[in-house]
Structures are given as C-alpha cells and as structure tokens.
Amino acid sequence: MKNLVLIRHAKSSWEAPLKDFDRPLMKRGIIDAHDVSVKISNFLPKTYIIWSSTAARASETALIFAQNLSYPIESIVYKDDLYTFDEKQLEKVIKSCDNSLESVILFGHNEAITNFVNKFGDVFIENVPTSGFVALQFETENWSTINKGKTHKTIFPKDLK
C-alpha cells in the first residue's frame, strides 16, 4: 500500500511586489498551518518523507508542519518540479517516487492539488483550501501504477474554527 498526503501551502501574501514564486505566508496562513499541523498526527503513517515545492509559501508551510510533527527540517526534500499548478505535472512527480517509499507528504499548489485529489481520490472536493490536508491510500506496491485510491482523511482550516 502507498500513502500520499497532499497539503496545499498556507495563505500567502500579495502585499509586496514580488514574483509569484517568492510570495511569503501571511499571518492568517501561519496560524492556519499551525492549527492544521497539530491535528494531523493521528492520521499520518508511522514513517514518511516530506517533499515540498521550492516556492517560498510552500516551503514555509512545510517547515511549520515539520516542526509541529517533530520531523527533522533538514530531511525535507525540496523539488523544483513541485512548483506546478498542473495536475499532470504533479502526477508525473508522484508516479516517479521510489517504490521503497511507502508514504509521502507533499506540499504544493492549486489547481494541481485539487484536480489530483479529485482524479485519484474517491471523494469529490470542490477546492482544497490553503493549509488543506488530504490523505490518500492506494492498493499498490508501485507508485507508477497508482490509480483510483481511497480518500482516507481531509482536514481543512474551516473545520477547526
């Protein structure tokens, strides 16, 4: 079985005139990331690896989650190809996972995340919000053959208010 957790980066700021890639988290995003990250430990596999987009807002979100999960921040794997809004590119990255990895937590971007979870999960989600957590399980031993899986758990910031 393969376990995949997709987390959309936390709410980011549009205030400074920065490139999209460089936008930092805003205060609400930081709060939401902390709120969600402290609620997910019971829904995570025992061992996992964390992958993150290299964009500022995704990597900052990954750091918050890693710290709250006591995951070593130096073990986060940053991948340029996760800075994508296209679910086909996201699918390509996920299907290229080494089969020795049973579980991956991935920090990325919309529309890629929402479209991916709707294609591969069994629960329709209109929109995975910022700081949204979606856990999927696949009955396969090979990442390259993942197909329709089971949406195991979702946690969104609005659920915690």
Salt bridges, closest charged atoms under 4 A:
ASP20 OD1 - ARG23 NH2 3.00
ASP20 OD2 - ARG57 NH2 2.99
ASP32 OD2 - ARG28 NE 3.48
ASP32 OD1 - LYS161 NZ 3.00
ASP35 OD2 - LYS161 NZ 3.84
GLU91 OE2 - LYS95 NZ 2.99
GLU91 OE1 - LYS119 NZ 2.86
GLU102 OE2 - LYS2 NZ 3.38
